[in-house]
């Protein structure tokens, strides 16, 4: 287990899913020394995806991870914020922590809307509980951003009886993740749910009781929620020597190592090289946090296995389960598997016939089979793959 030096303590900074999985993975992998997990929030590690679903809907008050850290002998320090890093020492607002190996897993923080101090962000459990207390029948809610979080919050707010309007600067929902024509197909879901959707316009100001749009129009608003993406929570690494990309993500190699000896990183705060995708990826979804946390633990313990899974995420919105696997790119062939007017449908992206990514709407079998085909680099017969009656595994090119 030769990545460690000096003290026998492994410090994991960031107590979200990636950090907690890393700490547990270290112990499961046979590490007998000290493990310290440092979290900025006061809560024990918890799941974030349910915050915009079960917690906002009142179906859960907590989403604590099912990991018994005490049983594993992991020292959990909550309410401790990382403030800096020098070789061998993590600096926090509660004192210095020496380490033999360090795993950076501080995640990403939501982007705020400039000048919108009255607006709410949804990132933590406390955020979700505070927002849930506001949702009530007749509340006029404006959501800024029609991404995955915006759609999920809109779903919960409509269920609570709120009057909801979503504002998106892009031409259609999820403009950063999907082609415009697919986002426009999803726009129908908003209308069906009774949610107003204003695309192609930005917010000029959040005023008392209203949101002023850049086109000069006003939207009545008792409350405003902003969901316009996130940026890596890595400001505390300034001057540490840990290399960051232009967006602030920690640059790691295929084993999740940074350029500093004994320092690794995992989760939403990293950019890693993907041979499968032919590019560096910065993924901010649950599955990546889970897998990269475990992979970082293995790397600390000396594993040479590269980290390059098929990216995957899901979103529950407007009564639909939307799932995506892979990584599509410019120039990929788009194959439509059914129509957005159908109860279920999917979109495939092929490059030289090989399945690179797929988006499914209420087609879990397609997602499961497609994910395996992407992992294997399988070529498909596009005509057969376009037939929703043909299982994807049966559309393999002959």
N, C-alpha and C positions, 0 to 999 in steps of 0.2 A: 504494500500500500504506500508506494514511494512518493506520492505527491505531497506528503506532509513533511514539515520541517519545524524545528524549534519546539514550541509548545505542542502538546498532543490534542489541543482543542480545535475543533472545526466550528467556526462561527458562520451561521447562515443569517444574513441580514435581509429582512422582509418576511413577514409571517403570513403571507397569503397562501394560496394553494401550492405554488411552485416551491416556496420555502419550506412549507410543512412536509410536502412530499419528499423533498431533498433530505430533510432531517430524518424522516422515517426510513428513507432508502439507505441512508448511511448506516443506521443501526441494523436494518435487515441484511445489508451487505456485509456485516461482520465487524464494523468499526466498534472497538471497545473503549475508545477514549471519550473525552468530554464532547458534547454537542450542545451548542448554545444557539437558540433561535430568537432573534431580536425582531420585535414588531412595534411599529409606531402607534398603532391603535391600542385601546385598552382591552379589546376583545381577544379571546383565543382565536386561532385561525378558523376562518369560515369560508363558505362558498359564496361567490358573487353572483353567478347567473340567476339564482332565485330572487335576488333583490328586486328586479324589475318584473317579477312574475308573482311567486307565492307570497312574498313579504308585502308587496304593494296591494295585493288582493286580500290581505288579512288571513291567508291560509297558514302562515308561519310567522313567528316572532324572532326566530334565530335560525341560522343555517350553519351551525358549528360543524366542522369537519369531524368525521368519525375516525379520528386518529388519537389514540391514547398516548400523548407525549410523555406524561409522567411515567407510565408503565414502561415506555421505551428508554427512560432515563434521559430525556431531552430537557434541558433547562430552558424554560420559556421566559423571556423578559419582555413584557408588554409595556406600552407607553414609553418606549425608548426610540428616539429618532436618531438616525445616522447623520453625523455632521461632517465626517471626513475620513480619509483613509491614508495611512502611511504604511510602508512595508512592515508587516507583522502586527499591526494594530488597527483596529476599527475604532474610530472616535464617535462617541454618541453624546447626547445631551445629559446622559446619566453616568458618564464616565467612560474610560477607555477599556477596550476588550482585546487582549492579545490573542493571536490566532496562529495556528500552524497551517491551516487552509481556510479560505474564506469563499463563501458563495454569495454573490450579489443577486438578490431576488426582490428588489424593491418595486417592481411592477411599473405601472403607468398611472398618471394622474389626469383627470378630465380637463379638457381645455375650457377655460372660462370665456364668456362673451365680454369683450371690453366694454366698460361702462354699464354693465348689467349687474350691479351689486345686489339688487333685489331678487335676482333669479336663483333658482335652486339647481344644484348639481346632484346627480345620482351616482355615487361611487361606493360609499360605505354603508354598513348596516344602519348606522345612525341616520344617514341621509334618507334611506328608504323608510325608516320608521317615522321620521319627521314629515316626509312627503305624504305618507299614508294617512297621517292624522289630518291633513288638509283636504284630502279628496272627499267630496260630498256631492250629492245630487244638485245640479244647477251651477256648480263652480265653473267659472270660465277659465279654462286652462290653455295657455299657448305653449307649445313645445317647439323649441328651436333646434332643427336638425331632424331629417327623416331617415336616419340610419337605423341600425338594428335596435338600439336602445330606445330611440324615439318611437318606433312602432310598438315596442313592448310596453312602454309607459302609456302610450295612447290607448292601447288595448285595455290596460288595467284601469285607466281613468274613465273610459267609456263604461266599463263594467260597474264602476262606482257611481255612474250617473252624471259625470261631468260633461260640460260642453267643451269639446276639444278642437283646437286648430293647430296644425303642424305647419311650420314655415321651413322651407329648404332652399338654399341658394342655388343648388344644382337644378338641372332640368327635370329630374325625376327622383323618387326615393333611392336610397343607397347609391348615390352617384360615384362614390369613391371605390365601391366594391364590385359593381355590376354594370354591364352595358346599359345605355339609356333605354333601349327598347324593352329590356327585361324589367327595369325599374318602373317604366310606364305601365307595364302589365300589373305590377303590384299596386300602383296608384288606385286601381279600381277597388282594392280591399278597403282603403280608407273611406271612400264614398259609401260603400256597402255597410260599413260600421257606423256611419253617421259622423265621421271625422272630417273636418275641413282640411284641405291640403293646398297650400300656396307654394308652388315651385318657381324657381327662377327669380327670387327676390330675397334680399337680405334684410336683416334687422338694423335699423338706424339707431334706435334707442329703446330702452325699457323705461316707461314712465309710470307714475302712480295710476294704476287701474287700466293701463293700456300698453300695447307694444306698437311703436312707430316703425313702419317698414320703409325701405329705401325708396319705394315708389310714391311715398307721401301718404299712404293709407294707414289707418289706425285699426288695430284689433283689440277689442275689449279683453282685458285679462285681469282676473283676480290673482292668479299665480302664474309664474313663468318657470319652465324647466328647460335647461340647456343641455343638449346632447350632441356636441359637434366634434366628437373624437377625443383622443387622449394623446399625451406625450410621455415618453419614458421619464420616470421619477429618478433622475440621475444627477440632478444639480449638485448634490452633496459630494459628487466625485471630482469636482473641479480641483485641479492641481494634484490629483492623485497619481497621474500617469496612466490611468485606465483610458484606453482609446475609445472615443465615442464617434458615431457617425453624425451627419449634419442635423439629423432629427433628435440627437441626444441618446440614441440607443447604444448600449455597450457592444462593441465589436468583439465577437468571440470566434474561435476556430471550430472545426468540425467536432471537437471534443468539449466544446463550451468553455474553453480556456480563454482568459483575457491575456494581454501581453505581459502582465505582472506574474511572477512566479507564485504558484499556490493560490491564485485568485481565479475563480470561475464565476459564471453568471448563468441565470436561467429565467424563464418566464417572459412577461410582457416587456421587460426592459432591454431585451437583447436583439441583435441582428446577427443571424448565423448563416453560413454558406450552405446552400442546398444544391447538391449535384443533380438531384432529380429535377429541380426547377431551373437550373442553370443561372442562378442569381442568389444574392443575399436576400433573406426573408426576415421581416419583422412581423411576427404573428401575435395578436393580442386576443386569444380565445382560451377557453377553459381547457380544452384537450392539449394544447401546446404547454400550458402551465403544468399540467399533470405530468406529461411525458418528459418535458425538459427538466423538471425538478428531479425526477428519478434518474435521468441521464447524467445530470450534474453530479449526483451522489456517486454514480458508478465511475465517473471520470476522476473524482477525488480519490476514489479507492483504487485507481490505476487501470481502469478499463480503456481499451483502445477503440471501442466501438464508436463509429461516427454517429452523430445525431442528424437524422434526415427523414423524419416521418412524413406521411401524407397529411398536410394540414386539414383540419376538420373543425366545423362549428355548426351550431344550430340556433334557431330563433323561433320562439313560439309567439305568433302574432295574429290577431284577428281570426282566431279559431283555426289556424293552420300551423303545421310544423314544417318549417323551412330548414333544409340542411344543405351544406356545401362541403365538398371535399376536393382537394387538389389545389392547383394554382394555374389559372388561365392567363393568357397573354395576348398581346397584339398579334394579329394575323392568324390566330387559331380559327379553325373551321367550327362554326356553331351548328349543332344539330339539335333541333327541337323535338322533344319526345312527348307528343301531345300538345295541346293548346292551352294557353292561360284561361280560356273560357271553360275548360274541362275541370271537373272536381279535383283531379290530381294531374300533375304534369312535371316535366323535367327538362333541363337544358344541359347538353353535353358540349365540351370543348375538345376538339381533336387537333393534333399537330402531326402531320404526315401519317394520318390514320390512327395514331396512338392516343388513347384517352388520357387527357391531361387534367380535366376537372369536370365536376358536374354539380348542378344545383337541382334539388328535388323539392317539390311541394307535395306533402302527404304521400310520398312514395318511399317508405323506409327500406323496402327490399332493393330498390334501385340504388339507394345510397350505399347499402352494405356491399352489394355486388360491385358497384362502381369503384368504391374505395379500394377493394382488393385488386381490381383490374388496373387502377392507376399505380398501385404499389408494384405490380409486376411489369408495368410498361407495356400493356397489351394493346394491340391494334384491333379496331372494330370495323365491321362492315357498316358503313354509315346508314345505308338504306334500312337494314334490319334494326339498327340501334334506334332509328327514328320511329319505329313501330312500338307503341307502348304495350302492346300485347306480347311482345317478344322479350323474355327475360334478358337482361343485359349480358349475363354470362353465356347466353346462347347467340349473342350477336358478334362473337369473336370472329375476326376475319379468317377465312379459310386459306 
